[in-house]
């Protein structure tokens, strides 16, 4: 009896590992089937995407420093010129710590902006979101952005532009111009400083009811300047009118100045464009300045020529972006420029006090502040609205 039990025990011990292995295999197969796993098979090699040509640059920083190197505002800079010449208008790089596709192609830029929310979404560096705040319209996406934009568009509607903002813009323009110099004298000062102060005072008054010149307003203006350093159509637009003609000059200024030089977007679905694959998760930078200074789109692109705008605006002209994220204040900005130039031309003569050139840092800036010397013309001409008449 004892011998029989010993024999059975030895048989069980011999087959026990095989039994356990069989049970484990059965359990694994059952779990895999329950989770919808496919049968084991040799993995197929995934097709490599046809990425645009380019180079990643240095570890971590990539080519960011070269991309942000200061350069004249009327050019795209040596970095863009060299990369476009070497790789074409669509190339890949590593910028701001992200794998990035850079586009100097008018068609792709328009495609990106028109497919906001479907194929691409706004995606600025974390530093910008940290400064502006998570509720800034610049960094919001989806429904939150649409709601915030609707509020802004209501504030800047054509009715409000005509009834409220047009007289306010003219009043603030006259306040600035009358402070420049007495009727018989002259003055030399920074045109850049005065232009920034004019724009800030106008918005501070209309958004926060703060009057220009007050200590609290000036303190806020200085805080705003520090803040910006931390962040790396109007009713009179009819053919033949003075405003219509002025818009040609304004468009040319926007094309050459390129205040918004590039935008930050993220690819949210795999995109195939012009033979290239742009994978989901990559960043993509539509460079608007490169399109505005493209000799294949604009004849003599570095020349200031307002007459090029006699015909309709080309689809490649996007100084304020485009699509669902088109700048809500674009028409107000044009109105400010038009009215300011109107009174400046009629009431002053001016000249550069010393040579200065706009540079990109990455925002457009004048190293010397654009010093000008002005002389008031006798009398005062052409007040546009009754509410600002003397």
Number of C-alpha atoms within 10 A of each C-alpha: 6 7 8 9 10 11 12 12 11 12 11 12 11 11 10 12 11 11 12 11 11 12 12 12 11 12 12 12 13 13 11 13 12 9 8 9 11 8 9 6 6 6 6 6 6 6 6 7 12 12 16 21 15 19 14 16 14 10 9 13 14 20 19 17 12 14 18 16 13 16 17 17 23 22 21 23 19 15 16 18 14 11 19 19 10 12 14 16 20 21 21 23 22 24 24 17 14 18 17 25 25 26 24 25 20 21 14 16 24 19 17 23 22 16 13 21 16 11 18 25 24 20 19 17 14 11 12 16 17 12 13 17 13 12 13 15 18 18 20 21 17 11 9 12 18 15 12 15 20 12 13 15 13 12 17 19 18 17 13 12 20 14 10 13 22 20 20 20 26 25 19 20 24 19 13 17 17 14 8 17 14 11 13 9 10 15 14 16 16 16 17 17 13 15 14 12 16 21 16 18 22 23 15 16 15 15 10 10 12 17 15 20 10 9 10 11 19 17 11 14 18 12 12 13 12 11 12 13 11 12 15 11 12 17 12 12 15 11 10 8 10 13 21 16 18 18 18 19 21 21 19 20 16 19 22 21 22 25 19 17 23 20 16 18 22 23 24 17 15 15 13 13 12 9 9 15 15 22 19 14 15 19 28 28 21 26 22 28 25 23 26 28 22 19 12 9 14 15 12 12 19 15 12 14 16 16 11 15 16 10 8 7 12 10 9 17 19 22 23 19 20 17 13 15 19 14 17 20 15 14 16 19 14 19 25 21 18 22 21 20 16 20 19 18 12 14 19 15 13 15 11 15 15 10 9 14 13 18 19 23 17 18 19 19 18 20 13 14 16 19 19 18 16 21 19 22 15 10 8 14 12 10 17 15 12 8 12 15 12 6
